[in-house]
Amino acid sequence: MSSTKRTVLFAAASAIALSGASAFAQETRTVDVITVTAQKREQGIQDVPVAVTAYNAELLQNAGVRDLKDLAVIAPGINVTSTTNEFVTTARIRGIGTVGDNPGLESSVGIVIDGVPRARNGVGFNDLGELERIEVLRGPQGTLFGANTSAGIINVVTKRPEYEFSSHAELEYVAGSEEGYGVSGGFTGGIDENIAMRVFGAYRERDGFNQVETFGGPRTEDRDGDQDYYTLRTQFLVDFTENVNLLLSADYTKREEFCCGAPSLVSGPTSLAINGLVPGARPVPGASDPFSRVIQSNRDTGQNIIDHGYSGELNWEFENFDMTAILSDRSYSLRSGQDTDFTGADIVFRDASNNTFDFDNTTFELRFSGETESFDWMVGMYYSDEYLVRGDAIQMGSAFEPYLGLLGGSPTLVTDLANGLGTTFIPGYTPLAFGSGAPLGGGNPLGDTFTQEGESLSFFTHNTWRVLENTDITFGLRHTSTDKTATFDFAESNVAACDVWEGVFGDALDFSTPTNQAILAGFSLGSGVPVASLVQFGTFTCLPFARDVFAQIDNTQSLEENQTTGLLSVSHRINDDLLVYGTFSRGYKAGGFNLDRFSQSGSAAVDFQSVLADPTSYPARFDPEIVDSVEIGFKTEWLNDTVLANLYLFSSDFETYQLNTFNGIGFFVTSIDGASTQGAEAEILWFPESMPGLTLQGGVTYADARYDNFAPTGTADVDRLSGQNFSLAPEWYASGSVSYNGSLDNGMSWLAHLDARWLSEQNTGSDLDPEKQQDAYAIFNGRVGISAEDEAWSLELWGRNLLDEEYVQVGFDGPFQPGSFNAFLGAPRTYGLTLRVRN
């Protein structure tokens, strides 16, 4: 990173982007009027003993935040990445998060939108509509927000209906090679003296960032990473009386996009075999240039997403207490194609028709709260009922058999070895023809079906006792009962060469038994292939999606968990401008099931002999995630309440940590015994009294997130993590923004905004391969514009990633290509114009 970039970045900001800018403060211009609902009741942000940052509507608009991925640009301590499709989006806070490739894993960072939790990160990353504010709560939030908040919460509050009529429309043009446009608009107003409504709709389209070489297909689309979606949101507010109101909401989003190819990061020796079959299908070693944004993909990456839901929130103010009840029902559907080998050769793919995910979730929360002169209290319950179905079918392409053979030295080796084994050990064996051992469409084309039903019931209390005039004790408890049932329905595989290996060595394919060792030794002498090479080749011929053994172990498994979480916090206001607090909290993320085919569980290979005898012993279950956290905070205000400056010190220790790792063949889930994150955060917000139109805000986070040292497991992908930093967890985060609103002599106004984000170096791979290391980098975004003084219209020129910084989001092993690596890249520079009109 150049010294110029560092100078600009740290001039732009020195602490967390804590909003409260002019949407709240244009008249008062003080920081003590910022209100949040971090503890499910409205409070001044400087009175809450929680590390919370709130970003208001104006800052979110200036920074171009439409979904939660955009939020990471202005929020330090947060890292958000996307990989194979929009569902596989992961948020991390203070280095802690859960890779979203497997829907059996729930989120470490909770997403709550208008009081409704989203059970997986991926189902919460759509256009959020008209935003009131976004609050980021860091550290475990298990008391008020329940399970799956072991790292923190992103709490989104959208605008509610208003009785005074207003409308707005927006037209956006995106320039450059990624040309596109967007239109959005809405209105709010009263339709009766007791009923108000708000409607918002948007359609956005943009070309893909990546150019695709299709090598004759069957893919025809030559761009990837595009945008094409529409969204509609409707709300009705019914005020029955002064004290009783009901908010009804419904939303619908549909996306039809191509996402996501991944260019070559490093090409290893296997690329020679690929290019021997399809010249140019993968860059040769030394020629990889991921930031040329040219990818090789002969298979379709189209994704079709439908996300919709309904909710109702009833608020009832009684004489001595308030009641809030929130009922929601949501559905999410994904159909996604994938070029699974990420090359131009037709090796392995997933078809959108059977690579699916469907998720239905019904939630209900009821809480009562009240206050006396010295005591604020809250009690409540929360219920969640979820039902998910994952369909997965990995299929072999026409190049799989010759590619695998070439890795062993001959394109016919798959059938040569299968025929040698079959002829020697299987009576009446009919030899296979070349190309029929692992044919086009081989694998499990009908698709596996994984079904999971889950219920969760919680009871909680959260209270603040003002023990002295300036001293409060906050305490809370939550008891959560979780029941999950998972059904594994594996499809038949149709790989003839693997059938031979299983026929000779048994369905369990256990090469270590004395009988199989003798078979290997004898066949090795006759074929001239070393025993170790035979074992490796048999394993690759019988990858999990090619094995019939799975069709024999259909099973259903269940789990029950009961966990108590809570917090204890002591806060003392030393004076009107200084609050000091210390908090201990315990967080919890539920255990679950690895909804996948796998031949390795944690540090051990699956014992299929035992699993065949008892299919319910298929080791899909993984442990819950438990974390204890200590936080010390200092919240201060300066210069007539025009400066907010806060400091937090934190330490979180995980008894267990859920890890999802991709090793080039498949994902495996394991629970690491021990992990931690500790560090400090500083944030500042400044409304200079001498320059009423200027707002400065920013922040710095230091987080040392690492695995504890643990005894060797014998599995290299796990053992290398011992004592190491987490992946995608830079030690340093810094972000900030500068905004200025000024007036022109002709009665118009002008805006200038700059925001920036800097991350220190980090490893972007779940297994910490050195090839996946990403150097420190910075992202700058800017916006300038003019508008009518009454904001009836505005015209803005904006740019994102202004310096066109090149960086890797996530690096991963090239599937079935030892020594090769691919990467999902960060977005390149984009710029455009936005016209807004308001009434």
N, C-alpha and C positions, 0 to 999 in steps of 0.2 A: 504494500500500500504506500503510495507516494506521500511525502510530507505535505504537499498541497491539499490532498484529500483529508488528511488528519486535521489540518488547520481549519478547513471549511467545516468539517464535521463538529469539532469541539467548539468552534465559534458559534455554530448553530444551536448547540445545546450541551448541557452537562448533566442532566438527570432525567427521570422517567417522564414521558409525555403525559402529564396529568392535566386533563382538560378541565374546564371550567372557564373556557375562553368566553368570547363575547356573547354567545347565546344565553349564558347565565349572567354575564357580568358587564354588559355594554353600558348599563346605567351605573351600577355600583362599583364595578371594577375592583372588587375585593375577593379574596380567596375563601373567606369564611361563609359564603353563601352556597357553596357547592354541596348538593344533596345526593346521597346514594341510598340504595336499599340493600347494602351488603349483608345486613343482619335481618332482612325481610321486614324492616320497618324504616321509614324515612328518617335519616340522621345526617347531620353535618359530617362531611368526609373527615374533618380533623378531630371529630369526637369518637370515631370508630376505632377500637383497638385491633385493627386488622390492616395488613398491608394491601390496600385497595387503591386502584387508580381508575378514574372515570374519564371517559372521552366523550365530549358533547357533540351535538349535531353539526356545529359549524366546523370544528376541527376534523371530524370524520369526512365531511364533504370536501374540505380543502385538501385532505390527504387522499381523496379518491377511494375511501373505504366503502365497499359495497358488500363484501363478505368477510368472513373471519380470516381468510388468508391475507387479505389486504391489511388487516389490523396489525400484523406482525411488523409492518414497516415502522410504525410509530410507537410500538410497545416493547421496551427492552425486557429481557428475561423471558420473552416468548419466541419460540421457533415453530413455524408451521411449514410442513412439507406435503407434497402430493406425489404419487407415483403412478401406478398403472391405470387409474381412472379417478374420477372425482370422489368416489366413495373412499378410496384409500388415501385419505387426508388425515394427518396426525398433528395435533397441537402438543407442544411441550412447554412447561413452565419451570424455570430454574433447573433445566436440564432433564426433567422427568416427563415422560410421555409413553404412549403405547402405540407401536406400529400397527396400522389399521388393516393389513392385508387379510387378516383372519377374523371373521365376524364373531367367532367364539370369544375373542378377547374384547373386554369392555375398556372404556377410556380411563386414563389416569387424570386427564383434564376434563372436567364436566362442562358441557355446553347447555345453558339455560336461556331460552328465548321466551320472553313474556311469561315467566313463571313456570314454563313447561320444560323439563329436562329432556335432552336428546341423548338416547342411550349409547350412541356411537358418534365419534367425531364426524365421520363422513356424512351422516344424515343431517348435519347442522351447517353445511358449507354451501349455502345458496345465497342468492341476492336477498338481503335482509329488508329491503323496502325502505320506508321512511323511518329513520332512526331518531330516537330521543337521546340516547346515550348508550355506551357500552362500558361495563365495569369489569375490571380484571382483578380477581381476588387470588393472591398467591399463597401457597401452602395448603395443607389439608383443610378441607371444609366439610368434614363428615357430620358435624352436629346439625347444621341447618339444611345442608344440601344432600346428605346421605352418602351412599356408596358411590364408588367410581369418581371420587373427587380428591384422590390422594395427593395430587400435585396442585390443584387449584380449580378455579371456576372462571369461565367467561360468561358473564351475565348480560344479555342483550335486552334492552328496553326499547320498544318501538313507540312511535307516536300514537296516542289514543285519539278517538274521534272528538271533535269540538263542535259546539253549537253555532259558532260564527262561521259563515260560509267562506271558504277559500279554495283556490285551485292552483295547480301548477303543471307545467309541462317542461320536458327537457329533451333536447336533441343533441346527440354527440356524434362527432366524426373522428374516427381513428385513422391517422395517416401512416404512410410508410409501406413497407412490404407486407405488414400485417394489417391491411386496410380493413376497416369495418365501420359499423355505426350502431347507435343505440337510441331508442326512443322510450320515454317513460313519462308517466303523469298520474295525476290523481286529484281527488277533491275530498273535502270534509265539510260537514254542515249538519244543521238540525233538520230532521224530516218531520218532527213533531215537537211539542214543547218538552217532552220527556225522552226523546230518542234522537241520538245523533249517529252519524255514520262516517266512515272513512274508507275510501277505495284507492288502491294503488295498483298500477300495472306497468310492466316493462317488457321490452323485447330487445335483445342484444345479439349482434352477429359480428364475428371477426375472423379473418383468415388465420390459418394455423402458423405457428412460429417455425415449424420444421418442414423442410422440403423432403419428400419421400421418393426414394428409388424403389420401384415396385417389382422389377425383374420379371415382368410378365404376369404378375398377379398370382391368384385371382383378385387381389386388391387392385382397384382402379383409382382411388382417391390419392392425389399426389401431395397433399398437405396434411399435417398432423399437429394437434394442439390448438385447434380452433375453438371458437365459441359460438354457440347457436342455441339460445334458450329464451323462453318467455315465462313470466311469473305474474300471478294475480293474487291480491290480498284484499280481503274485505273485513271490516269490523263494524259492529253495532254496539253502541253504549245506551243502555236503558236505565234511566234514573227513576226508579219506582217512587222513592221519596228522597228527602234530603239525606237520609242515612242509609239507604239501600240502593245499590246499583249493580248491574250485570253487564259484563263485557263479553260479547260473542265474537269469535274470530274464525275465519276460514282462509286457507291459502292453498295455492296450487302452482307447482313449478314443473316444467317439462324441458329436458335438455336432450338434444340430438347432436352429438359432437364426435370428433375423432380424437381419442386420447387413450393411451399416451405412449408414443414411441420413445426409445432411448438410444442415443447414438453411442458409438464405441468410445469408451474412455481409454482402455488399453487393450490391444489385440495380442493374444498369446499364440502359442504354437498351433492350437486347434484351428486357427483361422486359415492355415494353409490347406487343411482338409476341406473346409467350407468353400474356399475359393477354387479348389480343384474341381468341385462339382458345379459351382455357379460363380464364374469369375466376377470379382467385385462385390460379392455378397457381404463381405466384412472387410474393412480396411486391413491391409497386411501389417505385421508388426512394425512399429515405428511410424506408420502413416496415419494413425488415429488423430482426428481433429474434431472433438465433439462440438466445438463452438463454430464450426462451419454450418451447424444446424442442418446437416444432411443426414438422414437416417435411412437405413436399409430395412425394408419391411414389405414382404410379398403378401402378407395376410392382413385382413381388415382389423382395424382398431376402433370401429364405431361403437359408441356407447349411447344407450337410451335410458334416461333416468326420469322417473315420475315421483315426485315428492309432494304429498298433500296431507292436510290435517284440519282438525276442528278443535276448538277449545272454548270453554266458558269459565269466566271468573266472577264469582259472586262476592261482593263486599258488603258487610252489614255492620253498622255501628250501633251497638247497644249502649245502654246508659253507662255501664262500668267496664265494658270490654268490646273488642272488635272481633269479627269473624271473617275469615277469608276461605273460600272453597274454590279450587281450580280443578276442572275435569277436562281431560284432553284425549283425543284419539288420533293417531297418526299412522300413515302408511308410506313406505318407501319401496321402490322397485327399480332394479338395475338389470340391464341386459348389455353385456360388454364383450366385444371381440378382442382377441389378443394374438399378436405375433409373438408367441412365447419364447422363441429363441432369439428374438431381436436382431435377426439378420435377414438378408435377402434370399437366403436358401430356404426351401420348404422343409424345415426339420420338425418343428413342433408348433401347434397352434391350439387356440380355444375359439370355438365358434360362438357367436353371440346368442344363438338359440338355446344353448345349454350351459352357458357360463352366466349364471343368474344369482340374484340375491333379492329376497322379498322380506320385508320387516314390517310388522304391525305392533304398535305399542299403545296401550291404554294406561293412563295415569290418573290418580286422584289424590289431591292434597287438601287437608282440612286443618286449619290452625286458628287458635284463639289467642288474643294478646290483650294486655291491659297494662295500666301503670298506676302507681300510687306516688306519694311524695318521695319515697325513697326506694321504690322497687318497680322495675319493668319486667314483665313476665310474658312468656309465650309457651304454649303447649300445642302439639299437633300430631298428626299421623300422615303417612304417605304410603300409597299403594301403587304398584306397577305390575302390569301383566303384559309380557312381550311374547311374540311368536315370530320366529325367523326360519326361513328355508333357504339354504344355499344349494345351488346346482353347480356341479363342476365336472367338466369333461375335457381332459387333455388328449389330443389326438396327434398321431404321427403324420408328418408330411411325406411327400414322395422321396425326399432326400434323406430321411432319417436312417434307413438301412445302409445305404452306401456311405453316409457320413460316419456312422458308428464303425463300420468296417474299416474305413480309411484310418481311423484312430488306431486300429490294430495293425495297419499295414496293407490291407486289401479291401476293396469295396465289396467283395463277396464273402467276407469273413463271417458275417452274421449267419448266413445260411450254411457256410462251410462247417462251422463249429456245431450248429444245430444238427446238421445231417450226420456229422461224425458221431455225436453223442447218441442220436436217435438210432442210427444203424447199429451201433455197438450195444446199446443197453435197452432198447425198446423193441420187443418182438413185433414183426410185421410192419415195421416203420416204413412210411412212404416218404422219400426225400422231398424237401421243399425246393421250389424253383426260386432263382434269384429274384428278389423283390417281393416275395410272398411271406418272408419270415417276419418282417416288420413293415407291413404295407401302408400305403396311403389310407388314412382313416383308422389305422390301428391305434390301440389304446383302450379307452372306455368311452366309445362314441355316444352311447346312450346316456351317459352321465350319472355320477353319484348324486344322491340326495341326502343332505344333512338337515335335520329338523331339530330345533331347540325351542322348548317352552320354558319360560321363566316367570316366577312370581316373587315379588319382594314386598314385605310389609314392615313399616318402620313406625315407631313412636318416639317423639322427641320433645325436649324442653330446652329453652334457651332464655336465660334470665340475667338481669343486671341489678345489682344491689349497691346503692349509694351509701356505703358504710360511714363515710365522712363527707364533709362538704365538698372536697375535691378528689375523693378517692372512690373508685368503683371496683367492684368485683363482678366479673361476668363468668357465668358457669353454665354448662349445658351437657346433656347426655342424649344419646340416640341409640336405640336398640333396633337392629335390622335382622329380620329373618328372610332368608333367600332359599328358594327351591328351584332347581333346574332339572329338566329332563331332556336328554339328547338322544336322537335316534340316528343311527348310521345305516344307510341303505346303499350298499355298494353295487355298482353295475358290473356285469360280466365284461372281461377284457377279451380282445380278439387278436392277440399277438402270437402267431404260431411258433416263432422261435423261442419265446419265453415258455410256451406250453411244453416244449421239449425239455428245457432246463428244469422246470418244475416236475415234469414226469420222471426225470432221471434222479434229481436230488431231493425230491419231495416238495409238497406245497409250501412248506415253511422255508425252503431254500436255505437251509442251515448248512453251510459248507464246513463247519467246524466238527461235525460228528465223525467218529472213526470210520464209519461206512463211506461217507462222502469224501473224506480225506483219501481213502484208498481208491475211490473212483477217480478222483482228480489226479492222483499220482499215476495211475495206469493210463489214463487218457493223455496226460502230459507227455509220457514217454512215446506214445504213438503219434501224437500230433506235433510234437516239438515245441508246444507252447508252454511256458513256465506256469507252475501251479498258481502263483500270485496273479499272473496276467489272466488266467482262466477265471479266477474268482472275480477280478475287476470287470472282465468282459461280461460274465454272467450277470453281475449286478447292474451293469448299464443296459444289457438286453432286457432285464426284468426290473426296470424302474417301477416305482409304485403304481403308476397308471397303467402298466402293462401286465400286472400280476392278477391271476385268477383267484389267488388266495383270499383277496379282500371280499370277493363275492360270497365266500363261505363264512364270513364273520359278521354278518349283519347283526346289530345288537342295539339295545337301549340301555342307557346308563342314567343315573340320577345322583343328585347331591343335595344336601341340606346344610345350611350354614346359619349360625347365629353369632352376631358380632355386636359388641357395645363400643361405641366411639364417644368422644366428648372433648370438652375443652375447659380450661380454667385460666382466666386472665385477670390480672390486677393492673389497673391504670390509675395514674395520679396526674392531675393537672396542677403543675407547679405554679403557673400563672395563666393569664388569659391566652398567652401565645405559646405555651409549651405543654404538651401532653407526653408523658412517658408511660409505656406499658410493657408488660411481659406476659407471654401466652404460652401455655402448653396445650397441644392438641393431638388427638389420635385420629388417623384416617384409615379408610378401608376400601379396598376394591375387591369385588367378588371373585371367587374362583370360577372355573368353568371348564369347557371342553374344547379341545383342538378339533375343529370341524374340517377335517382334511384326511387324505390318505398319507400315511407316513410310515417309514421303516425304522425311524429312530425317534426315541422319546427321551428328552433330556440328554443325559450322558450315555445312555445305553441303547443298543439295537433292540428292536421289538422282538420278543421271543414268540414267534408265530406258532411254535409247537404248543406252548401254553395257551395262546389265544385261540387256536383251533379247538382245543379242549373246552375252553370257556370264553366265548366271544366277548362277554362283558368285561373280561380282563384286558381288553384292548386299551392301552394306557393313554387314553385321550384326556383324562382329567388333569387339571393343574390347580395349584393351591391359590388361596386368596393372597392379596397384597396388603400388608399391614405396615403402617408408618407412624412413628412418633416424632413430633416436631416441637421445637422450642423457637420462639421468636421474641426479640426485644425491639421495640420501636420508639422513635423520637419524632414527634410531629410538632413542627414549629411554624410560626407566622411572624413576618417582619415588615417594617416600613409601612405602618398603618394598614396592616393586613393586605398589602399588595404583593407580598412574596410568601410563597409556601415553600418550605424546605424540609424534607423528611428523610430520615435514615432508618433502615431496618437491618438487623442482624438475624440470621436464621441458621438452623441446623435441623435436618430431617434424616432420621435413620429408619431404614426399611428392614423389617424382620425377614421378609421375602420380597422378591421383585420378579414380576412376570416378564419373561424375555421371549421374543419371537424373532428367530434368526433364519435367514436364507443362506444355504450353503452351496448354491449352484444347481442342486438337484431338487430341493424342496424346502418348505418351511418346517421348522420344528420348534415346539414351545417347551420351555423349561422354566422352573422357578429357581432363581439364584438365591442362595442363602446369604442375604445381607447386601445392602447398598446404601448410599447416603448422598445427600447434597447439602452443602453448607456454604455460606458466603454472606454478602452484604449488598444492599441496594440503596441508592440515593436518588432523590427526585426533587425537582424544582419547578415552580410555576411563578411567573413574574408578570405583573401588569404595571409597567412603569408609569408613575403618576405624571411625569413630564411629557409623555408621549401616549395619549389616551388610545390611539389606534394600534399600539404595538403589544403583542403577546409573545413571550418567550417561555418555552417549556421543554423539558427533556429529562433524561435519566441515564444512570449507569448501573449495571448489575454485574457482580462477580459471583459466580456459582461454580463450585468444585463438585461436580456430580460424578461419582465413581462407584464401581463394584468393590465390595470387600474382598480381601484375599480369601481364597478358598482352596481346599485340597484338590489336587489334579483328578479329573474325571476320566481321562483317557480319550476325550474327544477334543480335537484341536480347536474347533470353532468355539467351544465353550471355555476351554482352559486359557486361551489367550486373553480372555476378559478379566481374569483374576487381578484385582488391584488397579485396573485401568479405568480411565475416564469413560463415561458413556459415549456412545455415538450420538452425533447431532446435538452435542452439548458443549458449545464453546464456553470457555471460562469467563470471557468478557462480552457483555452486550452494552452498546451505547446507542441512544437514539434521541432525537430532539426535533423541534420545529420552531420556526420564526414566522409569525403572521403579522401583516400590517394592513389595516383598513384606513384609507385616507379619503379626503374630499377634493373634488376638482372645482374650479371656479364656475363652470357651466352648470353646476347643480348635480353633477354625477359623482360617483364614488369609484375608487380603485382599490384593488387587492393585490398584494404580493405575498406569496407563501412558499417556504422552502422547508422540507423535512428530510431527515437523513437517518441512516441506520448503519452501524458498524458492528461486525462480529469478528471475534478473534478466531484463530485457526480451530478446526474441528475435523473429526473423522466422520464421514457421511455414511459409513457402512455398518450394519448391525454386528459384523464380526471383526471390525477394526482392521481390516486389511490395509496395509500402508498405501496401496494404490488408490484408496478412496479418500485420502487426506485432502482437505480443502483449506487453502491458505486464507488468512484474514481478508475481508473485503468490506466495501462500503457501498450502499445504495443511496442515491439522491433523487428526490422527486420535487417538482416545482409546479407552481401555478401562478399566473398573473391574469388580471381581468379588470373590466370596467362594468359598472352597473348604474341603473337609475338610483337616485338617492333613496327612493321608497322601495327599492328592490323589485320593481315591476318587471324588470328584465335585467339580465346580466350576460356577458360574453367573456369566456375565459379560454386562455391558451394554457395547456398543461403538458407535462412530460413526466414519465415514470422511468426510473433507472436512467437518469439523464446522461451518465457517463458510459452507458452500455457496458456495465460491469459483467464479466463472465464468471459464473460460479456454478458449482454442482449442488443441487438440492440433496440427492441421495445417490450414492454409488452402490452397485451390486455386482455379484459374480455373474458372468455370462452364462445363462442356463445351458447345462450339458457341455460347457466349454471351459475346462480347467485352464487357468492362467489368463483368461480373458475377462474384461470387466466393462460394464455399461453404466450409463448415468442418466438420471432425470435432471434436466438443467433448470436453472432459474430463468425467468422471463427476460428477454432482451429489452432494449429501449423501445418505448412506445410514446407517441405524442399525438395530440389532437386538439379539437375545439369543442367547447360545450356552450350551447345557448340555452338559457333558462328564462321562462316567463312565469309570472305569478299574478294572481288576482286576489 
